[in-house]
């Protein structure tokens, strides 16, 4: 199921969560996950104070994902894919895709190519 949501609603969605996990790629092996606080300013996500390993991963591969876990099993996770750039001791992430995801089965069968879970796409410009 897809429901368009304008970018200004991404900030409203983020406000419902306590923190996010930043997932970066080391090039080989498992993704690196770090719990972080994220702010949204002018359509760009900002993270302060990243570590050495996260910095090295971003230098190698700027594609990242952020996952805000739900507060309960009945709620959705917020997942945002984006492109990261180093910004001082932090990161600036331009979102490329955002979805509210819940693994509970959707009330109707998924359309071909759609998420088989209870997902809501957030439309991002670009």
N, C-alpha and C positions, 0 to 999 in steps of 0.2 A: 504494500500500500504506500503510495507517495502523496504527500500533501505539501504543496509549495509554501515556503516560509521565507520572507524577505530577510536580508542580512541584519537589519536592526533587531530582529527577533533572536539572533544568535546570542546577543548580550543577555536578553531576558532568559533564554534557556540556560546559559552558563550560571546565572544567579541562583538557580535552584540547587546547585551542587557545592560541596565543600572544597574540593580540590580535583585536580586532573592528574593522570599519568601521561608523561611524555614518552613516546616510543621512538627510539632512533635505531638506525641500522649500523652495526659494526663492520659491514662488508661480508663477513662470514660468521656463521654461528647464530645464536639466539639474539633477538632484539634486546636493546638495553632499555629498561623502564625506570623512570624516576618520577616520584610524586612531586607536584609543583603547584604553585598558584599562578593563575593566568588572568591577564586583563585584556580587554578589547578596547582599542582606541582607533577610531577612524577606519574600521573594517580590517584592522591588523591586530593579531594576537601578540602579546608581549609577555616574556618570562624573564625574571631577574635571577642572577646568581647561578648559572649552570656550572656543572663540574667538568673536570678534565676529560673524562670519558665521553660525556655528551658533546663537548666541544669538538673533540677529535672525530666523532661520528658525523657531526654536521658538516665538518670540513670535507669529509669523504663523500657523504650522501645527504643532500639537503631535504629529501622527501621524509616527512615525519607524520606521526599520528598522535592525537591527543584523545584520551578516553577519560570521561568523567563518569565514575561508577554510580549506579543508582543508590539511593538511601534505603530502598526496600526492594524485595523481589517483584513487587507489582509495578515498579516504575521503570522507565527507560534509562539506558546509558546514553550519554551524548558522545558521539565519535566524530572528530574533525580531522580530516587529512589536510596537509598543507605543505608549503615549501618554506623552509627555515633559512634565515640569514643571521649571522652573528651580529650582535649589537652591543658593543662594550663587553661587559661581563655577563650579558644575557642573550636572549634570542628575540627575533621578530619573525612571526610566522604569518604568511599570507594563506588564508584558508582556500582550499580548492573544492572541498566536498564536506558536507556535514549531514549527519543522520542521527535521529533518535532511534535506538535499537533496544529491543526486548526479545528474549528468546522464546517467550510464550507464543504458541501458534496464533496466527492471525485468524479473525473470525471468518474470513473468506479465503479461498485458494489464491495463491500468489500468481500474478500474471507471469508469462514466460520472461525470464531474465530478471525478475524482481526478487527481492529478499523474501525467503520463505518464512521469516519470523514477522513479528509485529514491528515494522520499521516505518519511520516517517522521514522522508528526505527533506532537508532544509536547503532551499534554493539560494545559491551564492552567486553574485554577479561575476561575469567573466567567463 
